[in-house]
Amino acid sequence: MQKLIVGLGNPGDKYKNNRHNVGYMVVEAFLAKSPVGDFMVKKCNSFMNDSGLFVKGLVEQYHTNTSDLWVIHDDLDIPLGSFKIQKGKGPKLHNGVNSIERELGSDEFWRVRVGVDNRNPNDRTTGEEYVLQDFSQEEKNILDKVSQEICKKLATS
């Protein structure tokens, strides 16, 4: 069965470098470095909170089992520079992932949980505000290294 990889984010230039768009960024890195033969790779074309409808449409279009679905998304429960790949387990709160679970009627898909939390512990910006801010150049450098690791894992999973 072909693996379906979907990067979550928000469409449009306004959001291009936001932490919430890390799913798009990893997908772009994957497409640039990996042979796509065994994979269907897409960027969600809807806003984060409506990701479920887009993903459900892809699952139906490509007749994909949820066990072959890999969703790449930002995660504030994980520090910047780290990631987790887990099936059926996600962050405490993520509206994009919740939307997918609701539309699919299942949580049994893979999550590529990319850590984006780099907030100052003494000045904690709210999560909702933080994920819509752009990465700094230093953070982008860290993210590039993490993206390379994720791409290797996805290509061999």
C-alpha positions as CSV (number, residue, x, y, z in Angstrom):
1,M,0.0,0.0,0.0
2,Q,1.2,3.5,-0.8
3,K,2.0,5.7,2.2
4,L,0.1,9.0,2.3
5,I,2.1,11.8,3.9
6,V,0.2,15.1,4.6
7,G,1.8,18.2,6.0
8,L,-0.5,20.5,8.0
9,G,-0.3,24.3,7.9
10,N,-2.2,27.4,6.8
11,P,-2.2,28.4,3.1
12,G,-0.9,31.7,2.0
13,D,2.2,33.8,2.1
14,K,1.1,35.5,5.4
15,Y,1.6,32.1,7.2
16,K,4.6,30.7,5.2
17,N,7.2,30.9,8.0
18,N,4.9,30.4,11.0
19,R,5.5,27.7,13.5
20,H,2.1,26.3,12.7
21,N,3.3,25.6,9.1
22,V,6.1,23.3,10.1
23,G,4.2,20.4,8.4
24,Y,4.4,22.2,5.1
25,M,8.1,22.9,5.7
26,V,8.9,19.2,6.4
27,V,6.9,18.1,3.3
28,E,8.9,20.5,1.2
29,A,12.2,19.2,2.5
30,F,11.0,15.6,2.0
31,L,10.0,16.3,-1.6
32,A,13.4,18.0,-2.3
33,K,15.4,15.1,-0.9
34,S,13.5,11.8,-1.2
35,P,12.3,9.6,-4.1
36,V,8.6,9.9,-4.0
37,G,7.8,6.5,-5.6
38,D,6.3,4.7,-2.6
39,F,4.7,7.9,-1.2
40,M,1.8,10.2,-2.0
41,V,2.9,13.5,-0.5
42,K,0.6,16.5,-0.1
43,K,0.3,19.8,1.7
44,C,-3.1,20.4,3.3
45,N,-4.7,23.2,1.2
46,S,-7.2,24.2,4.0
47,F,-6.6,26.2,7.2
48,M,-5.4,24.2,10.1
49,N,-8.7,23.9,12.0
50,D,-10.4,22.4,8.8
51,S,-7.6,19.9,8.0
52,G,-9.9,16.9,8.5
53,L,-12.1,17.5,5.4
54,F,-9.0,17.8,3.2
55,V,-7.3,14.7,4.7
56,K,-10.5,12.6,4.6
57,G,-10.9,13.5,0.9
58,L,-7.3,12.3,0.2
59,V,-7.8,9.1,2.2
60,E,-11.0,8.4,0.1
61,Q,-9.4,9.4,-3.2
62,Y,-6.3,7.2,-2.8
63,H,-8.1,4.4,-0.9
64,T,-5.7,4.7,2.0
65,N,-5.9,2.8,5.2
66,T,-5.5,5.0,8.3
67,S,-2.4,2.9,9.2
68,D,-0.8,4.2,6.0
69,L,-1.6,7.9,6.8
70,W,1.2,10.0,8.2
71,V,0.3,13.6,9.3
72,I,3.1,16.0,9.9
73,H,2.3,18.9,12.3
74,D,3.6,21.3,14.9
75,D,3.6,20.3,18.5
76,L,3.9,22.7,21.5
77,D,4.3,19.7,23.9
78,I,7.7,19.1,22.3
79,P,10.7,21.5,22.4
80,L,12.1,22.9,19.2
81,G,14.8,20.5,17.9
82,S,12.9,17.4,18.8
83,F,10.2,15.3,17.2
84,K,8.2,12.1,17.8
85,I,6.6,9.7,15.4
86,Q,3.7,8.0,17.0
87,K,0.6,6.2,15.9
88,G,-2.7,7.1,17.6
89,K,-1.1,9.5,20.0
90,G,-0.8,13.2,19.6
91,P,-0.5,16.5,21.5
92,K,-2.8,17.5,24.3
93,L,-4.5,20.0,22.1
94,H,-4.2,20.5,18.3
95,N,-7.2,21.6,16.3
96,G,-5.8,20.3,13.0
97,V,-5.3,16.8,14.4
98,N,-8.6,16.9,16.2
99,S,-10.3,17.8,13.0
100,I,-8.7,14.8,11.2
101,E,-9.7,12.4,14.0
102,R,-13.3,13.7,13.9
103,E,-13.6,13.4,10.1
104,L,-11.9,10.0,9.8
105,G,-13.7,8.6,12.9
106,S,-10.4,7.2,14.0
107,D,-7.2,8.2,15.7
108,E,-5.2,5.3,14.3
109,F,-2.9,7.2,12.0
110,W,0.7,8.2,12.3
111,R,1.6,11.6,13.7
112,V,4.9,13.2,13.0
113,R,5.0,15.6,15.9
114,V,7.5,18.3,15.2
115,G,8.5,20.3,18.3
116,V,8.2,24.0,18.0
117,D,8.2,25.2,21.6
118,N,11.1,27.6,22.2
119,R,9.3,30.1,24.4
120,N,11.0,31.9,27.3
121,P,9.8,30.2,30.5
122,N,9.5,33.6,32.2
123,D,7.4,35.1,29.4
124,R,5.1,32.4,28.1
125,T,3.2,33.7,25.0
126,T,0.0,31.8,24.7
127,G,0.2,28.8,22.4
128,E,-2.4,30.1,20.0
129,E,-0.5,33.3,19.5
130,Y,3.0,31.6,19.5
131,V,2.3,29.1,16.7
132,L,1.2,32.0,14.4
133,Q,4.5,33.7,14.8
134,D,7.4,33.2,12.4
135,F,10.5,31.2,13.2
136,S,13.6,33.2,13.8
137,Q,16.7,32.4,11.6
138,E,18.3,30.5,14.5
139,E,15.2,28.5,14.9
140,K,15.0,27.8,11.2
141,N,18.6,26.4,11.3
142,I,17.5,24.0,14.1
143,L,14.4,23.1,12.2
144,D,16.4,22.3,9.1
145,K,18.4,19.6,11.0
146,V,15.2,18.1,12.5
147,S,13.6,18.1,9.0
148,Q,16.5,16.1,7.6
149,E,16.2,13.5,10.4
150,I,12.4,13.3,9.9
151,C,12.9,12.8,6.1
152,K,15.3,9.9,6.7
153,K,12.8,8.3,9.0
154,L,9.9,8.7,6.7
155,A,11.8,7.3,3.7
156,T,12.6,4.2,5.6
157,S,9.4,3.6,7.6
